[in-house]
Amino acid sequence: MAEPSEPNTPEATEVDNSALRMSDSAATEQEAMDARSFAIEAARLAADTRCAEVTIIDLRGLSSVADYFVIGTGTSDRQMRATLETIDKRAREVGRRAYRMAKPHDDTWLLSDYVDVMVHVFGPSWRSYYDLDGLWGDAPRVDWSPPVA
């Protein structure tokens, strides 16, 4: 795959936000645990759908954008979309709905925004181009890895 020449800005589409779970400075510990649990579940689902280098970044107290970023690297447009569809299906099962889902024109970067958890799935060369891991390099990582069988 060729190196990125210029950034692709995904178009965002609004999704039904009637069932949003929002976290703010007045959020209870239970709400924070819910966000963490959902971030871990999203990371596991991303790994199960063959995303590589799946990371959870804990942004609580560092950013008002979200409490957690889940970041993964996909292998193709189809696989990346399947990953977000799988996560969105699970989110609905546990009473969460995406506030926004970005729809890019190609396989550079897909995003689902659950307000307190944002799921980013990048194409291979685009993850290093946008470098969210480096941008939030001082933020703690959440250990989510499943036990080795």
C-alpha positions as CSV (number, residue, x, y, z in Angstrom):
1,M,0.0,0.0,0.0
2,A,1.4,3.4,-0.9
3,E,2.1,6.0,1.8
4,P,-0.7,8.4,2.5
5,S,-0.4,11.6,0.4
6,E,-3.0,13.7,2.1
7,P,-5.5,13.2,4.9
8,N,-8.9,12.0,4.1
9,T,-11.6,13.6,6.2
10,P,-14.5,11.2,6.9
11,E,-18.0,12.4,6.6
12,A,-19.9,12.1,9.8
13,T,-23.5,11.0,10.0
14,E,-25.7,11.5,13.0
15,V,-27.2,8.4,14.5
16,D,-30.3,8.1,16.7
17,N,-29.0,9.6,20.0
18,S,-32.0,8.9,22.2
19,A,-30.2,6.2,24.2
20,L,-26.8,7.9,24.6
21,R,-24.8,7.3,27.8
22,M,-22.9,10.5,28.5
23,S,-20.1,10.8,31.0
24,D,-19.0,14.1,32.5
25,S,-17.3,15.4,35.6
26,A,-20.4,14.4,37.7
27,A,-20.4,10.8,36.4
28,T,-20.7,8.1,39.0
29,E,-18.0,5.4,39.4
30,Q,-20.5,2.9,38.0
31,E,-20.9,4.9,34.8
32,A,-17.1,5.1,34.4
33,M,-16.9,1.3,34.9
34,D,-19.6,0.9,32.2
35,A,-17.5,2.9,29.8
36,R,-14.4,0.9,30.7
37,S,-16.2,-2.4,30.3
38,F,-17.6,-1.3,26.9
39,A,-14.1,-0.2,25.8
40,I,-12.7,-3.6,26.8
41,E,-15.5,-5.4,25.0
42,A,-15.0,-3.3,21.9
43,A,-11.2,-4.1,22.0
44,R,-11.9,-7.8,22.2
45,L,-14.4,-7.7,19.4
46,A,-11.9,-5.8,17.2
47,A,-9.2,-8.4,17.9
48,D,-11.7,-11.2,17.2
49,T,-12.5,-9.6,13.8
50,R,-8.8,-9.6,13.0
51,C,-7.8,-6.1,13.8
52,A,-4.1,-5.8,14.7
53,E,-2.4,-3.8,17.5
54,V,-5.6,-3.1,19.4
55,T,-5.1,-0.6,22.1
56,I,-7.3,1.1,24.7
57,I,-6.2,4.6,25.8
58,D,-7.7,5.9,29.1
59,L,-8.4,9.6,28.6
60,R,-10.3,10.3,31.8
61,G,-9.1,13.5,33.3
62,L,-7.0,14.3,30.2
63,S,-9.6,15.1,27.5
64,S,-13.3,16.1,27.3
65,V,-13.6,14.3,24.0
66,A,-14.1,10.8,25.4
67,D,-13.1,8.7,28.4
68,Y,-11.6,5.9,26.3
69,F,-10.2,5.5,22.8
70,V,-10.1,2.0,21.3
71,I,-7.7,1.9,18.4
72,G,-7.1,-0.9,16.0
73,T,-5.5,-1.5,12.6
74,G,-7.6,-3.2,9.9
75,T,-6.5,-5.1,6.9
76,S,-9.1,-4.0,4.3
77,D,-12.1,-1.8,3.9
78,R,-14.4,-4.8,4.2
79,Q,-12.8,-6.1,7.4
80,M,-12.7,-2.6,8.9
81,R,-16.4,-2.1,8.3
82,A,-17.2,-5.6,9.6
83,T,-15.3,-4.7,12.8
84,L,-17.4,-1.6,13.4
85,E,-20.6,-3.4,12.5
86,T,-19.8,-6.1,15.1
87,I,-19.0,-3.6,17.8
88,D,-22.2,-1.6,17.0
89,K,-24.3,-4.7,17.2
90,R,-22.9,-5.5,20.6
91,A,-23.3,-1.9,21.7
92,R,-27.0,-2.1,20.9
93,E,-27.3,-5.4,22.8
94,V,-26.0,-3.6,25.9
95,G,-28.2,-0.5,25.5
96,R,-25.6,1.8,23.8
97,R,-26.0,3.6,20.5
98,A,-23.4,5.4,18.4
99,Y,-23.8,9.2,18.5
100,R,-21.9,9.4,15.2
101,M,-20.3,7.1,12.8
102,A,-17.8,8.5,10.3
103,K,-18.1,7.2,6.8
104,P,-14.9,7.8,4.8
105,H,-14.6,7.5,1.0
106,D,-12.1,4.7,1.3
107,D,-10.3,2.5,3.9
108,T,-8.2,5.1,5.7
109,W,-10.0,5.6,9.0
110,L,-13.4,4.5,10.3
111,L,-14.8,5.9,13.6
112,S,-17.7,5.1,15.9
113,D,-18.4,7.7,18.6
114,Y,-20.2,6.3,21.7
115,V,-19.6,9.6,23.5
116,D,-17.6,8.2,26.4
117,V,-15.9,5.6,24.2
118,M,-14.6,6.3,20.6
119,V,-13.6,3.4,18.4
120,H,-11.0,4.1,15.7
121,V,-10.1,1.5,13.0
122,F,-7.3,2.6,10.7
123,G,-6.0,1.2,7.5
124,P,-2.4,0.0,8.0
125,S,-0.4,3.1,6.8
126,W,-2.9,5.6,8.1
127,R,-2.6,4.6,11.8
128,S,1.0,5.8,11.9
129,Y,0.1,8.9,9.8
130,Y,-2.5,10.1,12.3
131,D,-0.6,8.7,15.3
132,L,-3.2,8.9,18.0
133,D,-1.1,6.5,20.0
134,G,1.7,9.1,20.0
135,L,-0.6,12.1,20.4
136,W,-1.9,10.5,23.6
137,G,1.5,8.9,24.5
138,D,1.3,10.0,28.2
139,A,-2.2,8.6,28.7
140,P,-2.4,5.3,30.5
141,R,-3.3,2.1,28.5
142,V,-5.9,-0.3,29.7
143,D,-4.8,-3.9,29.8
144,W,-7.6,-5.8,28.1
145,S,-5.8,-8.8,26.6
146,P,-7.7,-12.1,27.0
147,P,-5.8,-14.8,29.0
148,V,-3.6,-17.0,26.9
149,A,-5.1,-20.5,26.6
